[in-house]
Amino acid sequence: MKKHNFYAGPSILPQETIKATAEAVLDFAGTGLSILEISHRSKEFQAVMDEAQALFKELLDIPSGYEVVFLGGGASLQFSMVPFNLLNKKAAYLNTGTWANKALKEAKAFGEAVEIASSKDANYTFIPKGFEAKVPADAEYLHITTNNTIYGTELHSDPIVNVPLVADMSSDIFSRPVDVSKYSIIYGGAQKNLAPAGLTFAIVKVDALGKVERHIPTMLDYRTHIDKGSMFNTPPVVAVYGALQTLRWLKGKGGVAAMQQINERKALKLYDEIDRNKLFHGTVTDTADRSYMNICFVMNDEYKELEADFLKFATEQGMVGIKGHRSVGGFRASTYNALPEESVDALIEVMKTFEKNH
C-alpha cells in the first residue's frame, strides 16, 4: 500500500532528494567514498556547499549584501542567536504560537523584548490583526514566525513595517516568494521543506551585524560563519547535500512562484473538504490566516467519539502522520512542497468515505 506522508517534521522530501542522497551514501561524486565519511574540506564537498548557497540566493532572489549560512542547533538556537547579534536595547515580537513564544522568552535575556500582539488567549487560532501599527518606532527589529506548525496559521505576505524584520521560516521557506530586502535575518530548521534534520539555515544582512555592544561567543556570531563560508566548524554534511538536491528539484519545478501555486491548490482543496464534510471543522478561526503548510482540523462536537476511529481508518488507508500536535489534539495534514497532490486527493477520499460510513 502506498504511504502518504503528512508528518509535520521531519517530513516528506522529494524522491529525487532521497534517491540522490542514498546513492551518495554509497559513492559520493565518484570518489569511491560515502558522503557519510567524506571530509568537509574536500573539493567535492566544497562544490556542494557553494552550489547550495548559490541556489538559495537564486531561488529566493536574495539581493547583494546578504549571505546564506548553514549551521547546527536548529531554529531553537536561533531564538538566542538573533538577539545576541541584533538586540541592543529593544525589539518587538509577534506572538503567534509555541515557537514564537519561545523566541520571545529567549530575547528577554538580551534586552527589552516587547510583545506587540498575541493570540495566546485564544489558543493561537488566528493571527492578530493590525499588529504592524503597534511596532515601537525605536525597535531594532520585529520578529515574526511566518508559519505556525502546531496551530495551522500563516502569514501569507511580508508585513509592512518601518523597522527591519526577522523571521523564523522553518516550515514555509521556499513555499512562496519573499522580499528578502525587508529582513535582517531569515532563519529556520531545514527538516520541513528542505533537508534531513540537523541543518539550520540563516539568510543574513551583513551590514546589520556588528552593532551590538556585548561580547558574542565565536560560535554564536554570524560573522564567524559568514567569514568562513559555513566551514568554521564541521557542517552537517549529509543534510547540506540533501538540501542541495531539494534546491535542484525546486528549480526544476519552476521555483518558488510555481511552488506557491501548487501549494495553494493543494491546501484549498483540502480546506474545501474540511468545510464541506459534516464530521470535521478547521481550528483556525479566521480563514484568511489558514496555513498552506499545516492544515489543522478536528471532529465536530457531536462526532467527537469517532476521533480515534477516524485516525485508525485513515492510517489503515496509508495516511501517515495526521494526528494533531499533543497540545491541540485533532488532526494535522502537513502539505509541504514535496507532498504530491495525489496524497491530498487520497486523504480527501478517506474523509469522504469515513463520512459516508458514519
Solvent accessible surface area in square Angstrom, and as a share of the most:
residue,aa,sasa,rsa
1,M,165,0.73
2,K,109,0.46
3,K,130,0.55
4,H,16,0.07
5,N,44,0.22
6,F,1,0.00
7,Y,115,0.44
8,A,14,0.10
9,G,33,0.32
10,P,90,0.57
11,S,16,0.10
12,I,29,0.15
13,L,25,0.12
14,P,6,0.04
15,Q,107,0.47
16,E,99,0.44
17,T,1,0.01
18,I,79,0.40
19,K,124,0.52
20,A,26,0.20
21,T,17,0.10
22,A,53,0.41
23,E,117,0.53
24,A,3,0.03
25,V,48,0.28
26,L,149,0.74
27,D,67,0.35
28,F,3,0.01
29,A,72,0.56
30,G,68,0.65
31,T,45,0.26
32,G,59,0.57
33,L,81,0.41
34,S,15,0.10
35,I,1,0.01
36,L,119,0.59
37,E,110,0.50
38,I,19,0.10
39,S,57,0.37
40,H,31,0.14
41,R,150,0.55
42,S,22,0.14
43,K,158,0.67
44,E,45,0.20
45,F,0,0.00
46,Q,68,0.30
47,A,59,0.46
48,V,10,0.05
49,M,0,0.00
50,D,73,0.38
51,E,60,0.27
52,A,0,0.00
53,Q,30,0.13
54,A,58,0.45
55,L,14,0.07
56,F,0,0.00
57,K,65,0.28
58,E,95,0.43
59,L,18,0.09
60,L,6,0.03
61,D,120,0.62
62,I,18,0.09
63,P,52,0.33
64,S,112,0.72
65,G,47,0.46
66,Y,11,0.04
67,E,63,0.28
68,V,4,0.02
69,V,1,0.01
70,F,3,0.01
71,L,14,0.07
72,G,37,0.35
73,G,52,0.50
74,G,26,0.25
75,A,17,0.13
76,S,65,0.42
77,L,69,0.34
78,Q,0,0.00
79,F,9,0.04
80,S,22,0.14
81,M,3,0.01
82,V,1,0.01
83,P,0,0.00
84,F,34,0.14
85,N,2,0.01
86,L,19,0.09
87,L,0,0.00
88,N,48,0.25
89,K,157,0.67
90,K,39,0.16
91,A,0,0.00
92,A,0,0.00
93,Y,3,0.01
94,L,1,0.01
95,N,1,0.01
96,T,1,0.01
97,G,1,0.01
98,T,37,0.22
99,W,88,0.31
100,A,1,0.01
101,N,47,0.24
102,K,89,0.38
103,A,0,0.00
104,L,7,0.04
105,K,149,0.63
106,E,66,0.29
107,A,0,0.00
108,K,119,0.51
109,A,86,0.66
110,F,40,0.16
111,G,28,0.27
112,E,94,0.42
113,A,12,0.09
114,V,41,0.24
115,E,82,0.37
116,I,16,0.08
117,A,12,0.09
118,S,40,0.26
119,S,2,0.01
120,K,108,0.46
121,D,154,0.80
122,A,41,0.32
123,N,77,0.40
124,Y,11,0.04
125,T,25,0.15
126,F,64,0.27
127,I,4,0.02
128,P,10,0.06
129,K,119,0.51
130,G,44,0.42
131,F,7,0.03
132,E,66,0.30
133,A,98,0.76
134,K,115,0.49
135,V,21,0.12
136,P,31,0.20
137,A,105,0.82
138,D,91,0.47
139,A,7,0.06
140,E,56,0.25
141,Y,1,0.00
142,L,0,0.00
143,H,2,0.01
144,I,0,0.00
145,T,3,0.02
146,T,1,0.00
147,N,6,0.03
148,N,4,0.02
149,T,7,0.04
150,I,6,0.03
151,Y,21,0.08
152,G,0,0.00
153,T,0,0.00
154,E,5,0.02
155,L,21,0.10
156,H,57,0.26
157,S,76,0.49
158,D,23,0.12
159,P,8,0.05
160,I,146,0.74
161,V,30,0.17
162,N,160,0.82
163,V,16,0.09
164,P,61,0.38
165,L,1,0.00
166,V,0,0.00
167,A,0,0.00
168,D,6,0.03
169,M,2,0.01
170,S,14,0.09
171,S,3,0.02
172,D,4,0.02
173,I,1,0.00
174,F,0,0.00
175,S,6,0.04
176,R,14,0.05
177,P,61,0.38
178,V,17,0.10
179,D,61,0.32
180,V,3,0.02
181,S,63,0.40
182,K,84,0.35
183,Y,3,0.01
184,S,7,0.04
185,I,0,0.00
186,I,1,0.00
187,Y,0,0.00
188,G,0,0.00
189,G,1,0.01
190,A,0,0.00
191,Q,49,0.22
192,K,28,0.12
193,N,6,0.03
194,L,0,0.00
195,A,1,0.01
196,P,43,0.27
197,A,59,0.46
198,G,48,0.46
199,L,2,0.01
200,T,0,0.00
201,F,0,0.00
202,A,0,0.00
203,I,1,0.00
204,V,0,0.00
205,K,66,0.28
206,V,63,0.36
207,D,92,0.48
208,A,17,0.13
209,L,14,0.07
210,G,43,0.41
211,K,137,0.58
212,V,21,0.12
213,E,157,0.70
214,R,70,0.26
215,H,150,0.67
216,I,15,0.08
217,P,51,0.32
218,T,74,0.43
219,M,87,0.39
220,L,36,0.18
221,D,15,0.08
222,Y,0,0.00
223,R,101,0.37
224,T,21,0.12
225,H,4,0.02
226,I,32,0.16
227,D,112,0.58
228,K,117,0.50
229,G,31,0.30
230,S,3,0.02
231,M,6,0.03
232,F,82,0.34
233,N,70,0.36
234,T,84,0.49
235,P,9,0.06
236,P,37,0.23
237,V,19,0.11
238,V,42,0.24
239,A,5,0.04
240,V,0,0.00
241,Y,27,0.10
242,G,0,0.00
243,A,0,0.00
244,L,2,0.01
245,Q,12,0.05
246,T,3,0.01
247,L,0,0.00
248,R,113,0.41
249,W,34,0.12
250,L,0,0.00
251,K,103,0.44
252,G,70,0.67
253,K,100,0.42
254,G,53,0.51
255,G,9,0.09
256,V,13,0.07
257,A,58,0.45
258,A,32,0.25
259,M,1,0.01
260,Q,53,0.23
261,Q,128,0.57
262,I,48,0.25
263,N,2,0.01
264,E,56,0.25
265,R,120,0.44
266,K,0,0.00
267,A,0,0.00
268,L,88,0.44
269,K,68,0.29
270,L,0,0.00
271,Y,7,0.03
272,D,95,0.49
273,E,7,0.03
274,I,0,0.00
275,D,89,0.46
276,R,119,0.44
277,N,4,0.02
278,K,147,0.62
279,L,3,0.01
280,F,5,0.02
281,H,79,0.35
282,G,15,0.14
283,T,37,0.21
284,V,11,0.06
285,T,101,0.59
286,D,49,0.26
287,T,92,0.53
288,A,70,0.54
289,D,10,0.05
290,R,25,0.09
291,S,0,0.00
292,Y,46,0.17
293,M,1,0.00
294,N,0,0.00
295,I,0,0.00
296,C,8,0.05
297,F,0,0.00
298,V,19,0.11
299,M,0,0.00
300,N,29,0.15
301,D,113,0.59
302,E,116,0.52
303,Y,59,0.22
304,K,93,0.39
305,E,127,0.57
306,L,23,0.11
307,E,51,0.23
308,A,76,0.59
309,D,70,0.36
310,F,0,0.00
311,L,47,0.23
312,K,129,0.55
313,F,42,0.18
314,A,0,0.00
315,T,72,0.42
316,E,84,0.38
317,Q,74,0.33
318,G,0,0.00
319,M,3,0.01
320,V,37,0.21
321,G,22,0.21
322,I,2,0.01
323,K,138,0.58
324,G,7,0.07
325,H,34,0.15
326,R,214,0.78
327,S,65,0.42
328,V,47,0.27
329,G,33,0.31
330,G,7,0.07
331,F,3,0.01
332,R,26,0.09
333,A,0,0.00
334,S,0,0.00
335,T,0,0.00
336,Y,1,0.00
337,N,8,0.04
338,A,16,0.12
339,L,3,0.01
340,P,51,0.32
341,E,45,0.20
342,E,96,0.43
343,S,2,0.01
344,V,0,0.00
345,D,58,0.30
346,A,24,0.19
347,L,0,0.00
348,I,13,0.07
349,E,96,0.43
350,V,11,0.06
351,M,0,0.00
352,K,84,0.36
353,T,57,0.33
354,F,4,0.02
355,E,32,0.14
356,K,176,0.74
357,N,93,0.48
358,H,100,0.45
